[in-house]
Amino acid sequence: MMDTTLTDLRPTLRAELHCHTYLSGDCRMRPEKMVETCIARGINVLAVTDHNKFGGHLELDAVAPFMVIPGEEIKTREGEIIGYFLSEHIPRGLGAEETARLIREQGGVVNVPHPFDSLRGGRLTSEALDRLVSLGLVDMIEAFNARITHPENNDLAYQYARTQNLPVTAGSDAHVYAEIGTAYVELRPFDGPQDFVQAVREGQLRGSLSPWPVHFASTFAKIAKKVGIS
């Protein structure tokens, strides 16, 4: 008779690991509808990664029946870094190493989003990426970003991560509801940040690219906020 352990019976999680809320300057998504969208699409772990803002997870966590990971997408002097499992805001404009170390000091996890997106000015520079990896300050690499225009840029991120023996993540980088859950990591349940890193390493990337017009939605959101449209 086959020995079936409790571990074998645990449900698989679908973790959307790159998502924005209305706190980001280019996004107007509200918590209640975000949660409804996640439930409809089977997402049961959501990382909130607002641009240079922290706290969007609080409203979501109050209404979500699933895990919400507090995070931030931080603009360093050399490009963007995501911190997961944060407890407080990390300011923009710091050096890449200082930012990564501040994430670690909070017991957080360092992820590098869209590192080879040739059309994204905010990506972390290759020099900074190599430096952080050599210092052991990178926990994972985003190898599938649904907003990437050229799929080969995701391939480059995947290849780089594998060369460096780093876990890979996927995320929609959602700024509008239709994007939520277009890309995610399928992984086992985990207990805390370090087990999260291992669960991601063992997980599988899922999803597809978003259609290019979603970028217009981000631009509209910026303009709408400037002129006071809710």
C-alpha positions in Angstrom: 0.0 0.0 0.0 1.3 3.5 -0.9 2.4 5.6 2.0 0.6 9.0 1.6 1.9 11.6 4.0 0.1 14.8 5.1 2.6 16.8 3.0 1.4 15.0 -0.1 -2.2 16.0 0.6 -1.5 19.7 1.1 -3.1 22.0 -1.5 -1.1 23.8 -4.1 -0.9 27.5 -3.9 -1.1 30.0 -6.8 1.1 33.0 -5.9 0.8 36.2 -7.8 4.1 37.9 -6.8 4.0 41.2 -8.5 0.9 43.4 -8.2 0.1 47.0 -7.5 -2.7 48.9 -5.8 -4.1 52.4 -5.9 -1.1 53.5 -3.8 1.1 53.3 -6.9 1.1 56.4 -8.9 0.1 54.5 -12.1 -2.6 52.3 -10.7 -6.2 52.8 -9.5 -7.1 49.2 -8.3 -9.0 49.0 -5.1 -8.7 46.2 -2.5 -12.2 44.8 -2.6 -12.3 44.3 -6.3 -8.7 43.0 -6.3 -9.7 40.3 -3.8 -12.8 39.4 -5.9 -10.6 39.1 -9.0 -8.0 36.9 -7.2 -10.7 34.5 -5.9 -12.3 34.3 -9.4 -8.9 33.4 -10.9 -7.8 31.0 -8.3 -5.0 33.2 -6.9 -4.6 32.4 -3.2 -1.3 34.2 -2.4 -0.9 37.9 -3.4 2.2 40.0 -3.0 1.5 43.7 -2.9 4.5 45.5 -4.5 3.5 49.2 -4.9 6.0 51.6 -6.4 8.0 53.2 -3.6 4.9 52.9 -1.3 4.3 50.5 1.6 1.0 49.7 3.3 -1.3 48.6 0.5 -1.3 45.1 1.9 -3.1 46.3 5.0 -6.4 47.0 3.3 -6.2 43.8 1.3 -5.3 41.7 4.3 -8.4 43.0 6.1 -10.7 41.6 3.4 -8.8 38.8 1.8 -9.5 35.1 2.7 -6.0 34.2 1.5 -2.4 35.2 2.3 -1.2 38.7 1.4 2.5 39.3 1.4 3.6 42.8 2.3 6.1 44.2 -0.2 7.4 47.1 -2.1 8.9 47.8 -5.5 11.7 50.2 -4.6 13.5 52.4 -7.1 17.2 52.5 -6.2 19.7 54.7 -7.9 20.5 51.8 -10.2 17.0 50.5 -10.8 14.1 48.6 -9.2 14.2 45.9 -6.5 11.3 44.1 -4.9 11.2 43.4 -1.2 8.8 40.8 0.2 7.8 40.2 3.9 8.6 43.8 4.8 7.5 45.4 8.1 8.2 49.0 7.1 8.7 51.4 4.2 12.1 51.5 2.4 12.7 54.9 0.7 13.6 55.3 -2.9 16.9 56.7 -4.2 19.2 54.6 -2.1 22.0 52.5 -3.5 21.2 49.0 -4.7 23.3 47.3 -2.0 21.9 49.4 0.8 18.3 48.7 -0.4 18.9 45.0 -0.5 20.5 45.0 2.9 17.6 47.0 4.4 15.2 44.4 3.0 17.2 41.6 4.6 17.4 43.5 7.9 13.6 43.3 8.1 13.8 39.6 7.6 12.6 40.1 4.0 13.3 38.5 0.7 15.0 40.3 -2.2 13.6 39.8 -5.7 14.9 41.5 -8.9 11.9 42.2 -11.2 12.1 42.3 -15.0 16.0 42.5 -15.0 16.4 42.2 -18.8 13.4 44.1 -20.1 14.9 46.1 -22.9 12.1 48.6 -23.0 11.9 49.3 -19.3 14.0 52.2 -18.0 13.4 51.3 -14.4 15.0 47.9 -14.5 18.1 47.2 -12.3 21.2 47.7 -14.3 23.2 44.6 -15.3 26.2 45.9 -13.4 24.2 46.3 -10.2 22.5 42.9 -10.7 25.8 41.1 -11.0 27.2 43.0 -8.0 24.3 42.1 -5.8 24.4 38.4 -6.8 28.1 38.2 -6.2 27.5 39.7 -2.7 24.7 37.1 -2.0 22.1 39.8 -1.7 19.6 38.4 -4.2 17.2 35.7 -3.2 15.3 35.3 -6.5 14.9 36.6 -10.0 11.6 37.5 -11.7 11.9 35.3 -14.8 8.3 35.8 -16.1 6.8 39.3 -16.1 3.5 39.4 -17.9 4.0 43.0 -19.0 7.2 42.3 -20.9 6.9 43.3 -24.6 9.6 41.0 -25.9 9.3 37.4 -24.6 13.0 36.8 -25.1 13.7 39.3 -22.3 11.9 36.9 -19.9 14.0 34.0 -21.4 17.2 35.9 -20.6 16.1 36.4 -17.0 15.3 32.7 -16.7 18.7 31.7 -18.1 20.5 34.2 -15.9 18.8 32.8 -12.8 19.6 29.3 -13.6 23.2 30.1 -14.2 23.3 31.7 -10.8 21.3 28.9 -9.1 18.6 31.4 -8.0 14.9 30.6 -7.7 12.6 32.2 -10.4 9.3 34.0 -9.9 6.4 35.0 -12.1 4.0 37.9 -11.7 1.5 39.9 -13.7 2.9 43.3 -12.6 -0.8 44.1 -12.6 -2.0 47.7 -12.8 -5.5 46.9 -13.9 -7.9 44.2 -12.7 -7.8 42.3 -16.0 -4.1 41.6 -15.5 -4.3 40.0 -12.1 -3.3 36.4 -12.2 -2.0 36.4 -15.8 1.3 35.1 -14.4 1.9 33.4 -11.1 4.0 30.7 -9.3 2.4 27.4 -8.4 4.0 26.3 -5.2 3.5 24.3 -2.0 2.4 25.9 1.3 5.3 27.6 3.1 6.1 28.8 6.6 7.9 32.2 6.7 10.2 34.0 4.3 13.0 31.5 4.1 10.7 28.6 3.5 9.0 30.8 0.9 12.3 31.0 -1.0 12.7 27.2 -1.0 9.0 26.8 -2.0 9.5 29.1 -4.9 12.7 27.2 -5.9 10.6 24.0 -6.0 7.6 25.7 -7.7 6.5 26.1 -11.3 5.9 29.3 -13.3 2.5 29.6 -15.0 0.7 32.2 -17.1 0.9 34.2 -20.3 1.8 37.7 -21.4 -0.7 40.6 -21.1 -1.7 42.4 -24.3 0.3 45.5 -25.0 -2.6 48.0 -24.5 -2.4 47.5 -20.7 0.4 50.0 -20.7 -2.0 52.7 -21.8 -4.1 52.0 -18.7 -1.1 52.8 -16.5 -0.6 56.1 -18.4 -4.2 56.9 -18.0 -4.1 56.2 -14.3 -1.2 58.6 -13.9 -3.1 61.4 -15.7 -6.3 60.6 -13.9 -4.6 60.9 -10.5 -3.0 64.2 -11.5 -6.3 65.8 -12.5 -8.2 64.3 -9.5 -10.3 61.6 -11.2 -10.9 58.8 -8.7 
